[in-house]
Amino acid sequence: MPLIKNTSYAGPPILFNGHLQTIVPGLFRKPLSLPFERERIKTEDNDFLDLDWLKGDHKKIVIISHGLEGDSRRPYMCGMAQYFFQKGYDILTWNFRGCSGELNKQPFFYHSGATYDLNEVIKYVENNYDEIYLIGFSLGGNLTLKYLGEQFETNSKIKKAVAISVPLHLKSSCIKISTGENIIYSRRFLKTLKEKVKKKAALFPDIIETEGLDKIKTLKEFDNQYTGPMHGFRDANHYYDKCSSLFFLEGIQIPTLILNAKNDPFLSPECFPSALGESLRNIYMEFPDIGGHVGFSPRRRNEIYWSEKRAFEFIESDD
């Protein structure tokens, strides 16, 4: 599809670079108090996933996936959930394994390519809805795109998808976030990831080693020692090669919007594949000059975030 070049986003002037556009909404966005209903479902491998529902007896549902070390009730998740719920959709925001405040049962967590869990969620809800829509943020965006791209027989109920601030190419994005001025972000992620490994190692001391854990300084080092081997990959590079959604885009069979800001401090140049986008039949790529990572703040306080309006506009369109 042609790239969407006439993007309508214009953020608040006071947030004048990608870091501010990332950090300010991440830290200071007012949390919403929504009447979520928590449900726990059992996975095929005897683990569990915690789901948060907003139900209005609608026949359309939006399933929203969060980012790295996020959870189902982060402000960006709640903002998207509230907007679509008010527009007549049931909502399901779900937690990746180990992200709902309780460690999962298996000796592993979640990762960027763990589409088996998204599949469990979709299978769980599909019989109750006529139409299913998928929205993913960051890691959840990568997961969503990979899931759609590897479906040889697309579920006919899944109509459209939106992926926001997506690290389409995991290796280069992981390197970028761990260098220079961006290292503040990777250190924040590493802190909670290391804590989870220590807790998991206490439960599975014969499987998970913590030697050298405190010396890890970058996300790639963590993925090389833990994320990759823990989930069946040889190392970080093998994990990135097998799970980067960039390599699955050609298989996507439904209209899908990829929304990445060019000043996103998390994303490498490989996450803006304009030439590829023009050749793909079902993929729409929109790359605003500004927006940060999972940012897209409104120009005025108390207005709807642009990413929420844009996602709804795309899902409701005839494309």
DANORPE-V705918 format. One record per backbone hydrogen bond with DSSP energy under -0.5 kcal/mol. NH is the residue of the N-H (numbers start at 1). CO is the residue of the C=O. Records with the same first field share a line. If there is no record, write none. Layout:
BEGIN
NH: CO ; CO
END
This chain:
BEGIN
4: 285
5: 3
7: 5
15: 12
16: 14
21: 17
22: 18 ; 19
23: 19
24: 20
26: 22
27: 23
28: 24
29: 25
34: 32
36: 34
37: 53
38: 36
39: 51
41: 49
43: 47
46: 43
49: 41
51: 39 ; 49
52: 93
53: 37
54: 91
61: 131
62: 90
63: 61 ; 133
64: 62 ; 92
65: 135
66: 94
70: 67
74: 71
77: 74
78: 74
79: 75
80: 76
81: 77
82: 78
83: 79
84: 80
85: 81
86: 82
87: 83
88: 85
89: 84
90: 60
91: 54
92: 62
93: 52
94: 64
95: 50
99: 96
108: 106
114: 111
115: 113
117: 114
118: 114
119: 115
120: 116
121: 117
122: 118
123: 119
124: 120
125: 121
126: 122
128: 125
129: 126
130: 59
131: 59
132: 157
133: 61
134: 160
135: 63
136: 162
137: 65
138: 164
140: 137
141: 138
142: 138
143: 139
144: 140
145: 141
146: 142
147: 143
148: 144
149: 145
150: 146
151: 148
152: 150
154: 152
158: 155
159: 132 ; 157
160: 132
161: 255
162: 134
163: 257
164: 136
165: 259
168: 166
170: 168
173: 169
174: 170
175: 171
176: 172
177: 173
178: 174 ; 175
179: 176
182: 179
183: 180
184: 181
185: 182
186: 177 ; 182
187: 183
188: 184
189: 185
190: 186
191: 187
192: 188
193: 189
194: 190
195: 191
196: 192
197: 193
198: 194
199: 195
200: 196
201: 197
202: 198
203: 199 ; 200
204: 200
207: 204
208: 204
209: 207
213: 210
215: 212
216: 213
222: 218
223: 219
224: 220
225: 221
226: 222
227: 222
228: 223
230: 226
231: 227 ; 228
232: 229
233: 228
239: 235
240: 236
241: 237
242: 238
243: 239
244: 240
246: 168
247: 244
248: 245
249: 245 ; 246
251: 248
252: 249
255: 159
256: 282
257: 161
258: 284
259: 163 ; 257
260: 258 ; 286
262: 288
264: 261
267: 264
271: 268
272: 269
274: 272
277: 273
278: 274
279: 275 ; 276
280: 276 ; 277
284: 256
286: 258
287: 4
288: 286
294: 292
296: 291
303: 300
306: 296
307: 296
308: 305
309: 305
310: 306
311: 307
312: 308
313: 309
314: 310
315: 311
316: 312
317: 313 ; 314
END
